[in-house]
Amino acid sequence: MVVVGGSIPLVPNGLIMPVITLPDGTTKTFDSPVTVAQVAASIGAGLAKAAIAGKVNDKLVDTFYTINDDANLRIITDRDPEGLEIIRHSTAHLLAHAVKTLYPTAQVTIGPVIENGFYYDFAFSHTFTTEDLAKIEAKMQEIVEQNYQVSRKEVSRDEAIKYFRSIGEEYKVRIIEDISADEQLSIYQQGDFADLCRGPHVPSTGMLKAFKLTKVSGAYWRGDSKNEMLQRVYGTAWKDKKALEEYLKQQEEIEKRDHRKIAKNMDLFHFQDIAAGMVFWHENGWAIYQQVKQYISDRIAEDGYQQVATPQIVDLDLWRRSGHWDMFGEEMFTVESDNRQYAVKPMNCPCHVQIFNQGLRSYRDLPIRLAEFGYLHRNELSGAMHGLMRVRQMVQDDAHIFCAEDQIQEESARFIRLLIDVYKDFGFNEIIVRLATRPDKRLGTDALWDQTEGALAAALKSSGLTFEYRPGEGAFYGPKVEFHLKDSIGRTWQCGTLQLDYAMPGRLDAYYIAEDGSKKVPVMLHRAILGSLERFLGILIEHYAGKFPVWLAPVQAVIMNITDKQASYVEEISRELKKHGLRVKSDLRNEKIGFKIREHTLENVPYLLVAGDREVENRTLSVRTQDGKDLGVMPVDKYLELVKAEIQRRGRVET
């Protein structure tokens, strides 16, 4: 084994004197090769203490990495996103260290970083319990207090196999055996624990200040159900205790807001194994669904979209020609009839091209905007499905814009304006924009991808939006802009998309007659504002914790009587409010009014209207909100004025 940065080479005229350029443009010259930690110390003791890693010429390295040549360097601390990821990766190693200390016969496998944390898979005959997790977490804290220094050694593949086999880590051996024989590997050591890893890692275990083990579950070796079952221990890690506490508090809030629980309380929908991943909508849930769908339908009609409908089952040949079958045929449902193979539609775009292809199109017809609320089906893995958030049957607010190249920026900017305005109506004001670029598996040439990525970036800039790049995360047919919403408890959700596609229209023989009389292939913009309506409703339920703004609430008001004498008045007012388009119910049960109010408050009804003898006599209503605010007694007309104004405001926050 060779210690990284062990020997320092000389140059003919003396020692190397590297010049280090820092992010602010300043430089530091050293009279010999220097480690990242030494550079940090030369800047200040505080930075030296906080340094987690370094970024040398855009490559993340350990603080003990030696810089032998002139280089750009950024010191990574826990304030950097890369620093937090390194903390989480190092905490995964800390978890494995603790497990091996407590349970020496357990074998370690893999332990990657995931969103907000990490996990590590173990092969162990004993099933971990909640009590075991507490013991492991306590042992992790002990290892932190020991403040073991972390070191790295580079080894050959054969050396790594020999080492891990000697300590009985057969899963590590199996991992290494799948790696190329000429690849240089590295082993990280802390105390008596060693693990195969590319790194980098924190300089010492004492830098891991805030973590929590959250759960344990089963996981197949290499994710294959044909392989043996392992135990996966999950955890979360943060830069400090405050950030950890905030995250755990958020998790508690997420648990309270789980859309599946709220749906049960409000009687919105349910799922059954007889149609796995497909929603059974109840009256209340369908009322919200229809309201959302109608709202989007009205908005896009105002914006010049033609609403169309296309078949759900289409000959497999279309999906082959469009490229969908080759890219994700395994996720498509198929059927056979009359000796022909069909696919159940997973998306609308190839079918919209068929509508575009009917009749001769001219440049004067462009842009053509086609929208559809068609059912789509995707064969999601059963383990990946999660309530409304991931389903097998869905409806998207899907549309495709066929345009000329010189219309791309205008159409993109127009769509972005619509999208932002719609989000405000649903109560989302903070939007994160990302541009996802070419994936490894894609259609088209690099030159075409350069063109399409540049066009979308230009459209975003012309709209005045700041955005970040997501390399490799575009669709197989083109780059895409992702619009991520931030909800009321700080989570982000990717909903809207704008995707630029030069490939599919040509593959499906779409063309228009240009001004010079030539045939030209149109550019196709795939776009959605909400994405899957099912998923968006799940997001809305959790965003509002079931307490929808009045325009979305399945029942906007309940009218209650105090005694039977007010029953006919309650029914009369109920009919009147319904004539004005309100979703109203009457509660004439022989129950105490306090009981009724509590029940409908738990059902998240926005307005609770009570009629007693005085209200009947004066043709008024006693009005209170689901939050317990008493608005007093008011005439029916005044209540209508109040509620209509609130409906008109939708979910917009008053400023």
PyMOL commands that set and color helices and strands:
alter all, ss='L'
color gray80, all
select helices_A, chain A and resi 36-43+45-50+81-102+130-146+157-166+170-177+205-207+221-223+241-256+259-266+273-275+283-302+316-322+324-331+349-356+363-365+382-384+405-425+446-462+504-507+533-544+564-579+593-602+613-618+636-649
alter helices_A, ss='H'
color red, helices_A
select strands_A, chain A and resi 2-3+10-11+14-15+19-21+27-29+34-35+53-56+59-61+66-67+71-76+107-108+113-114+117-123+150-155+185-190+193-196+210-220+229-238+269-270+280-281+306-307+313-315+334-337+340-344+368-372+375-377+393-403+431-436+468-470+480-486+492-501+512-513+519-520+523-532+557-561+584-587+607-611+620-625+630-635
alter strands_A, ss='S'
color yellow, strands_A
deselect
rebuild
show_as cartoon
